[in-house]
Amino acid sequence: MTPGKYALYKLSAHKIFRPLTDRLFKVLHFLRFAQWVEENQQLEYNDFRADGSVYKRRYNVHELIAAKLKDEPIHYLEFGVADCETLLWWISQNKHPESLFFGFDTFTGLPEDWGHYKKGTFDLQGVIPTVADKRVTLIKGLFQETLFNFLKTFPNDKKKFISLDADLYSATLFVLTTLAPWLRVGDILVFDEFSAQEHEYLAYTHFCKAFPHIGLKAFAAANNYACVAFEVISISAAP
Ligand SMILES: C[S@@+](CC[C@H](N)C(=O)[O-])C[C@H]1O[C@@H](n2cnc3c(N)ncnc32)[C@H](O)[C@@H]1O
């Protein structure tokens, strides 16, 4: 700590300014996000600046990706699968018998508060949904407790479609950093709440800083950047 900062510390600046820090944090990340938006407008699909937010508009992004993948075999990994709405849509789109679909969730809802949404939101009482498709596996538990074990036997020999729909910074950053060594050029990542600047967007920026050798390119956005799709376009040797 420099002498100037030590003086501020001794003056209890952190206590005096505590009520301001959350607000400043929000403003800072909004400004950074706004900069990112300005630099990422020319996408294959982008509804910015659409009126309001229509939940179903996210499927415009998914349809674009499904069309790109046609019916090739994929490994579908969804983090925050909840009642499987998106996963069910995908199994109806991709019929390849070698495609595998993995959905991860606590099935007891969010493990911590997310803005106004309280811990436990999206609770399915711990009941894993039933999906009558042999290609689907649902994995119950915190990603932080299930993903390492899952990866021990994951073949990673097909293009991956990775859906990041856990909302939370902690969960999203954990998944991104854990999957980093498994990413391959051509893999697709979709953030479902990217415009939540202190959560998925922040996790994305921290991931990019920690893994600068993995090139991600945004190519589609719906609901004014709530749902954003990226492709892994390059992977060089780790620095
Ligand atoms: C917005 S909901 C998912 C909605 C779903 N993808 C859809 O398309 O209908 C977010 C889900 O993420 C799950 N979740 C968040 N953090 C998690 C974590 N660390 N481990 C496991 N599940 C988590 C919650 O339980 C919740 O069901």
The ligand as a Gaussian input file, in Angstrom:
#p B3LYP/6-31G(d) Opt

LIG

0 1
 C      -32.624000     -18.124000     -15.677000
 S      -32.688000     -19.728000     -15.016000
 C      -32.404000     -20.744000     -16.435000
 C      -33.511000     -20.729000     -17.487000
 C      -33.380000     -21.780000     -18.564000
 N      -32.063000     -21.824000     -19.152000
 C      -34.395000     -21.574000     -19.691000
 O      -34.003000     -21.364000     -20.822000
 O      -35.587000     -21.653000     -19.411000
 C      -31.138000     -19.806000     -14.154000
 C      -30.819000     -21.168000     -13.578000
 O      -29.440000     -21.212000     -13.206000
 C      -29.287000     -22.077000     -12.110000
 N      -28.000000     -21.793000     -11.450000
 C      -27.472000     -20.577000     -11.175000
 N      -26.262000     -20.695000     -10.609000
 C      -25.995000     -22.033000     -10.530000
 C      -24.881000     -22.788000     -10.065000
 N      -23.800000     -22.202000      -9.565000
 N      -24.951000     -24.135000     -10.153000
 C      -26.058000     -24.733000     -10.667000
 N      -27.141000     -24.066000     -11.137000
 C      -27.115000     -22.733000     -11.067000
 C      -30.520000     -21.790000     -11.263000
 O      -30.851000     -22.887000     -10.446000
 C      -31.599000     -21.511000     -12.324000
 O      -32.410000     -22.631000     -12.557000

